[in-house]
Amino acid sequence: MTVLPDDGFSLAAEFPDATRGQWQRLVEGVLSKAGTDATGPAAEDALATALQDGLTTRPLYTAENATGAAGHPGFPPFVRGGRAGATAVSGWDVRQRHREPDPRKANEAVLADLENGATSLWLTVGPAGLPVSGLATALEGVYLDLAAVVLDAGAETGPAAEALLQLCDARDVPHTALTGNLGADPLGTLARTGQDANLAQQMAEAAALAARCTRELPGLRALTVDALPYHDAGGSAAEELGCSLATGVAYLRALTDAGLTVDEACGQLEFRYAATADQFLTIATFRAARRLWARVAEASGAAPASGAQRQHAVTSAVMMTRRDPWVNMLRTTVACLGAGVGGADAVTVLPFDEALGLPDAFARRIARNTSAVLLEESHLARVIDPAGGSWYVESLTDQLAHAAWAWFQEIERAGGQEAALRSGLVADRLAATWRSRSAGLATRREPITGVSEFPHLGEQPVHREPAPATLPGGLPKVRRDEAYEALRARSDAHLDTTGARPRVFLAALGPAAAHTARATFAANLFQAGGIEPVHEPATVDAATVAEAFARSGADIACLCSGDKLYAEQAEDVAAALKSAGAVRVFLAGRPGTEQREAYVRAGVDEFVFAGGDAVAVLSSVLDRMGVA
């Protein structure tokens, strides 16, 4: 074996460096074939993708896109991690959520999780979960000096915290050994419930808990800055971050007014953010959050080390679907990976059946094993800041930080987070964002696998025990699947009443090579609304379509083929379908104006195509078919 001398020899030395201009010229050639006339930087711009918050992702990133120094892990501005070692090598805290109201059942689930990979507990306490009186039973057998406990009790934070501390005293667990968070979050409670009668009292109780933790409970934090209410209401990543900054600043003011130093106040806060299946945006979210909070801490006069934000990531509830819930396993895996790579200190993976009610043992096992696989088999935590140095990630982090800071400043100008919540500023902003996103969901520019794309009408429903109801009021809770879920519910009701789902006949013209693409598109589209496609026989023409349509039991039909065969047969087939009693005839495709008018004269009522408003089309179809 020949060993090359260590003289700086590069295997790429004989190849000249490629330039950005050369790459742009190659792009120009591809775009010209697609009918787009763009040259130079314009060719590159044509491939850029616009995201929410004014963010843009580019098709190519080089050193030209560098955004400046991101620092080092464990040092300001903490972009690369809040601790010098980040989560390496032990990994992040695997935090399981529990909201079972029965203390005995909760205890079984808690022990199973801790025995099989979970490292901390997140307990929903109060009307939406475990009663305060059941806390001791739920924690039987739990070593409170080993497993961190995080409370989420809303307005009952004070009693829940006292119950936990009394339990520790009863078990002779030293207060200095406790870790976790007591979960006080008055502004988060206001956002979730709209109930603000006792906000001043809750803020005072939170400050008292923080002071007590500072003096007596060094391993416990008293407050959580929960940004999930803003995410769950349809907010963007920048809006979620901006609201969390404004909330954190409000808590700093309250704690310092109560006598804590700025450093002590910073040490009492933990921030909770959503992690979505958008892997790189999730990574950027956690990195930008640390950078922004470090700036707030610096401006507040905190010592540099106090600006390290403690982060708890929770896989997004907005992205979870009720139909085909098994796909949620894939979504939460990507979200968990993004949160871990982004440097979150603790990660909660919601079980795949979370949207259906209380998760079962299998779903909880899959949830905790998601982190286990990423940590133990993929060795994700063995690299500190694995996304660091990626020009794409660094650029996305920088853009997101600036967008979030602008929203934070707007909230502060309005009087702070409390005033922004009371005035409706936050609610209106989030609602506008959700309306915009809903349009993308309706047109399937943002596809939902198993719901708006590749739905399975024969899927057996998954049933779970209902979860405790959340308190009414406050910001709404939205889901990506809600519009399609409403359509599918109408189809289910029709099935229960009549014994059959509403149907659409796919009138496929010509051989499979000509019609398969559009027949597949049409089948997916109509199934997204619970309308069963009938594609039998495989191909029809004007002479056979009437009989085939009658046998299908459908009320509507959709022509599917290529443009050439449409020109030859579509008018005659559409006319035959109308004569056979079709109440609505669709054509899959987007023909030119002249051809379109000819098809309409022949009996085509509507055209369906990629980028069209699927929800509007499906809703009108169900209305016309009399499906309530």
N, C-alpha and C positions, 0 to 999 in steps of 0.2 A: 504494500500500500504506500502510495506517495503522499507525503505530508507537505502541504504548501507552507512556505515560510510566513511567519506573522509579520508581513511587511505592508499591511494595509491593502493587499490585493483584493479586488472585488470581482466576483463572478460576472457582474454586469458591466465591467469596465469597457468591454468591446461594443456595448450598445449605447448609442447616444440617448441622452435624456429626452423624453417626450415633452413637448410644450403644451400649454393650455390651448394655444391657437391651433395646433395640429388636432387636438381632440375636438375643438369646436368645428373644425372643417369636416371631420367625420360625422359629427352630429348634423351639420347642414345637409349632407348627402342623404341621410336617413329621413330628415324632415321634408326634404324636397320630394321624396317619393310619396310622402303622405299628403302632399299638397300644401305644405307650409313653407312660405318663403321667408326665411330668417337667416341672418348671417352674423358671425362674430358673437359678441355677448348676447345678442337677441336670440340666437339659437339655443344658448344655454338657458336663458330666461324662459324659453318655451317649454322646457322640461321641469321647471320649478313647480313646487306644490305649495299652495296657500293653506295654512292651518288656521285654527282659531287664534284670537288675540293678536292678529296681524303678523303671526310668525310665518316664516317661509323656509321650506327645505329645498336645498339646491341639489342638482344632479351630480355635482362633483365638488369635493372639498380638498383644498391643498393648503400649504403653509400660508398662502395669501389670505386665508380665512381665519387665521389665528386671532384670538380675541385678547391676548395678553396673558400674563402669568396667573395660573389658578392656585398658586401656593403649593404647600405640601400637606399631606394628611396630618391632621391634628393641630394645624396652625392656621391662623386667620389667612384668608377669609373662609376657611373650612370647606371649600368647594369639593376637595378631594377626600373629605371625611372629617368627622368630628373628633376622632381620636387618632393618635399617631399610628396605631396598628389597625385602625378601622375595625372591621369585623374579622380580620384574619387572626388566628387560624380557627378559632372556635366557632366562628360564624355568628349570625344574628340570633337574637332571642326569638325562639319559636313560640309565639303567644297565641293561645287558643281562646276563642270567644265562647262564652256560655250564657244563654238567656233562658234556660229551662226553669219554669216557675216552681216545679216540684223539687224541694231540697234533696230528697233521697235520690231521685233520678239525676239531679245535677251532680251529686256526689259521685255516683257511678261513672258519669261521663268525665268528671274532673280527674278522678284517679286513673281512669283508662288513658287519658291524654298524657298525664305526667309519667305514667309507667312506660309510655311508648313514644317518647320523643319530644313532647312539649316541654318547654322550660319555664313558662310563666302562664298565668291565668288572667283572662280579661272577663270580669263578671258584670253582667248587666243586672243592676239591683233596683228594685222599686216596681211600679206598676207594669213596666215593659219587660220584666224578667223575674229574678229571684226576690222574694220578700226579704226585707232587712232581718226579720226574725228568723229566717231560714239560713242565714249566712254561716252560722256555726255548724249546722248539720251538713251543709254543702261542702264545707272544708274539713270534715272529719278525715283523719288519716293523712292530711297534707302537712308536710314539714314546712311551716311558714318561714323558717330561717333559711330554707333552701330555694323554695319556689316563690318567685315574685308574684304579688297579687295586684292587679289593677282594677279599681272600681269604676263603674260608670252608673252613677245613681241619680243624676240630675238634681232635682230639688231636694232629694233625700240624702245628699252627700254627707251632711253632718252626722245624722244617725248611723249611716252605713260605716263611715270612718270610725265612729266611736265603737260600734259593734265589732269591727275588725281588731281594734286595739284592745278591747276587753277580752276578746278571744285569745290574743297573744298573752295577756296577763294571766289568764286562766291556765294556759299551757306552759307558763314560765318561759316564754320565748323572749329574750332580751329585745327591747325596742331597737337597739343598735344593730340587730341582725336582720331587721325587716328591710325588704326592698320592694319596689313597685311604685304605685301612684294612687293617691286617694281620689283622684278624678274630679276635683272641683272644677266646674266650667260654667259659671253663671251666664255668660254671653252665649255659649253654645246651647244651653238650655233655653234661653230666650229665642234663639234662631230655630231650634227644633220644635218648640211648643207654642211660642208666641205669648207664653205666660210670664209676665214681668212684674207682678204685684209685689214680689219679695226680692227683687233684684238687688237692691241696696243691702238687704240683710244677707243675701247669699254672697255678695262680694265681701262683706265684713267677715262672714264665716270662713270664706276661702282664705282671706288674709290671716285670720287667726290660726287656721290649719297650717298655713305656710310658715308662720312664726314658730309654731310648735314643732314642725318637722325640722326646721333649721336648728332649734335648740336641742331636741331630744331624739329625733329620728333621722339621722344623717343619710340613711339609705333610701328614705321615702321622699317622693316629690308630692306636693299637695295639689297642683293644678295641671289640667290638660287643656291645651289649646286645640280643640277638635275642629278641623276644617271639613269633616265629612258632611255636615249639614249643607254646606255650600256646594260641594260636589254632588250630593244626592238630589239637590234642587236643580241640577242641570248646569251648574257653573263650569267654566273652563279651568284649565290648570292655573292660568294667571290670576283668575278671580279667586280661586281657592287659596292661592298663596297670599294674595293681597288681603283677603279677609283674615287669614291667620296672623299676618303681621299686625294688622290693626287691633285684633283681639289680644295678641301678646303685649303690645304697647299699653293697652288699657290695663292689663294685669300688672305690668311693671309699675304703672302709676299707682294702682291701688296698693300694691305690696310695699312700695317705698313710702307711701303716705302712712302706712301702718307701722313704719319703723324699721323695715328691712333695708339693708344696703342694696344697691343695684346688683352687685355680684350675687348676693343671697337670693334676691328675687329671680334672677336669671336661672339660678340653680333649682328653683322650685317648679319650673315649667317643662312640660313634655309636649311635643307637637305631633298631631295625628293627621296623616294625609292619605288620600286614596291612591292606590296603584292600579293602573288600567292595563289592558292588553296592548296598548300602544307602547311597545317596549322602550323606544328611545325617548319618547316624551316623558315616560315615567322616570327614567334615569335622570333626565334633565330636571325634572320637578324636584327631586330630593337634593340634587346638587345646588340648584338655584335657591331652594329654601334655606340651606345652610349659609350661603353667601349673603342673602338678604338679611337674615337674622343677625349675622355677625356685624353687618353695617348698623342695624338698629342698636345692638349692644354697644358698639363703639360710640355712636352718637349719644347714647345714654350715660356714658362715662364708665362703663364696665371695664374690668381688666380684660386683656385680650383673650385669656383662656376661658372666660365666662361666656364668650360669644358662641361657644360650640353648642349647636342645637341638638337636643335629644329628640330622635324621631321614631315614631311608630307608624308603620305602613299597614294599610288594610286594603285587601283587594276590593275593587269597586263593586258596590251593590247595583249601580246603574247598569253595568254591563251584563249582569246575570239574567238568564232567560228562564222562563217557566216551561216553554216548549223545548223539547230535546235538551233537557238540563245537563246531560252528560257532556255536552260540548263546553260547559262551564269549567270542566277540569282543565281543558286546554287554555281557556282564558285566564284562569287563576294561576296556572303555571307560568305563563308569560309575564303576568303582573308581578308574581313573586320574584321571578328572575330580575325584572326591571328594578324592583325595590331593593333587592340585594345588591345588584351591581351599582345602584345609585347610592348605596351607603346607609340605608335605613338601619337603625339599631335593633328594632324589633319588627317582626312581620307577622301579621295575622292573615292566613288564607281562609277565606270564607268557604264553607262546604258547598259543593256543587248544587245541593238542594236548598240552599238558603232562602231562595225566593218562594219556595213552596211551603215553608213552615219550619218546624223544629227539625234540625238535621238528625239523621240516624247514625248509628255507630260506624257503619261503613263510610258514610260521607265524611264524618270527622276523621276517620283514619286516613282517607285519601288526602284530606286537607293538611294534616300534620306531616304526612309522608311527602307531600310536595316539597316542603322545605328540606326534609331529610335527603331526598334524592339529589336536590341541587347542591346541598352542602357536602354530603358524604360520597356521592357517586360522581357528580360533576365537579367537585372540589371548587365550587364557585368562590368560597371565602379564602382560598389559598393565595389569591392575588389581591393586593391592596389597590382599590380604585381601578378595576379592570377597564373602565371606559375612559380613563384619563389619557389625554394626549390625542384622542380622536377629534379631528378638526370639526367633524359633524356634531358630535356631542357637545364640544366646547362652544360652538356657535349657537346651537339650540339652547344651551344653558344660559348663554349671555342674552339672547333675544327674550327668553322667558323671564329672566330676572328683570329686565327693563320694563316689560309689559306689566308684570306683577307690581313693580314699584310704582308705576304710574297709577294703577288702580288703588294701591295703598294710600298714595298721596291724595287721591280724590276722596277717599273715605275720611281721611284726617281733616281735609278741608270742610267736610260736611259735619264735623264735630266729633268724629271718632266712630268706632264700631257700634256702640249702643245707639247713637243718634242715627246712624245709617240704617240700622235695622228698624228702628221705630218709624222713620220717615218713609220707608219703602224703597230707599235708594238701592239697597242690596237686592231686595226681592225683584224689583223692576229690571235691574241689570241681568240677574240670573235668568229671569223669564225670557228676556230678549235673546240671550245666548241659546237657550234651549229651543226657542222657536226656530232659530237659524239652523241648529243642529237637526231638529226634527224634519226640516225640509230635506236634508241630506239623507236621513233615514228613510223618508217616504219615497225618495227617488232611487234608493238603494246605492247611492254613491258611497254611503257608509253601510256596507252589507252586514247582516247578522246571520252567521251560519246556523242552519237549523230552523231559522225563523223566516227571514226575508230571502234567504238563499238556501237551496237544497232542503226545503221542509219535507217532513215525512208524515203524511196524514194518517198512516196506519200505526204510528207510534203509540205504544201503550202508555197511558198517563202515569206519572209518578205521584203518589199520595203521601203526605206527611201530616203529622199532628199540627194543628194550627199554633202559630207562635202567639205570645201575648200581644195584644193590640198596643200600638204606640199612642201616646197622647195626641189628641187632635190639635190643629192649629199650627202656627209657625210656617216655616218655608215648606213647600210641597216636596214630595219624594217622587222622582220620575224614574222611568226605566226605558232603556232603548227599545224594548220589545212592545211597549204599551199599545201602540197603534195596531200592530199586527195581532197582538193578543186579543184585542177587542174584536177584530175580524174573525179570528179563529173561534172565539167564544160564540159568535153568532152561528158559525158553521156547526159547532158542537150541539147547540140548542136545536138546530134544524135536524141533525142526525137523531137526537133523542126523540123528537116529535114525529118524524116521518120514517125513520129507519134508514135513511140514505143521506149522503151529503149533497149539496148543490154540485152540479156537474157542468163541465165545459167539453164540447167535442172538438178535438184537434183535427182539422181537415188538412192533412198533410198531402202536398202535391208532389208528384214525381218520386224518384228513387231516394233512398235514405241519404245518400251523399248530398242531395239538394235540400232536404227538409230537416235533417236531424238537428242542426244548430238552432234553428228558430223554434222547432217543436220542443226542444229541451228548455229554451228560454221561456216559452209560453207556459209549459208545464210548471216550471219553478214559480213563475209569476202568479199563476192562479192558485197554486197550492199554498202560497204565502197568505192567501185570504181564506183558506179552508175550502177551496173549490176543487173538486176532484177532476183531473183531466182524463178523458177517455180517448185513447189513441188506437182504435180498432175499427176498421182495418188499418194497416200501416200506411197505406196511400189510397187516395180517392181521386176521382175526377168528376166532371159535371154530370156524368151519367150514373154514377154510383153514390154520390154524396148524400142524396136525399134519403135513401134507404139506410145507409150507415148512420146518419144523424138520428133517424127515428129509433133505431135499435139502441142508441147510446143512452137514452133517457135524459139527455141534456136539454136545456132551454136555450143555451147560447153556444156559439161556435167560434173558432179562431183558425184562420187560414195560416198555414206554415209552409214556407218554401223559400227558394232563392228568387232574386229579382227577375231572372229570365223566365222562370216558369210562372211567376205572378203575371208577367206581361202576356203570357200565352193563355193562362187558364183562370186567373183570379176572378175576372168579371163574371164568367159563366158559372163558376162554382159558388160565388157569393149570391148570385141570383137564384140558383137552385136551393141554397140553404134558406133564403128568405121564403121561397115558395113552400119549403118543407116545414115552415113554422118557427124558424129561429127568431127569437125576440131581439137578439143582439148578435151581430156578426163583427168579429174583430179580425184584424190582419196584423201579423207580427212583422214589423218592419217600418221603415220610414221612407216611403217613396217620394219622388219629386212632386211638385205642385200639379203638373198636368196629369200624371199617372194617378195621383191621389184623387183628383176630381173624378176621373173615370171610374175608379173603384167605388167611390161614394155613390155615384149614379147607379152602379150595379147592385148596391145593397150593403156595402161595408159601412158600418156605423162608426167604428173607432179604430185607431192604430195604436199598437203597443210596441214600445221600443226601449232600449237601454237608455236610462236617464229620465224616463217619464215618471210621473207621479203614481207609483204603484198603489199607494194607500187610497188615493182618490178614485182610481180606476176600480179597484176591488170593492170599495165601499159602494160605489154607484151600481156595480154589477149585482151585489147582494141586495141592494134596494130594489132594483128592477125585477129580481127573481122572487121578491117577497120574503126574503130571509130576514127575520126580525133581529 
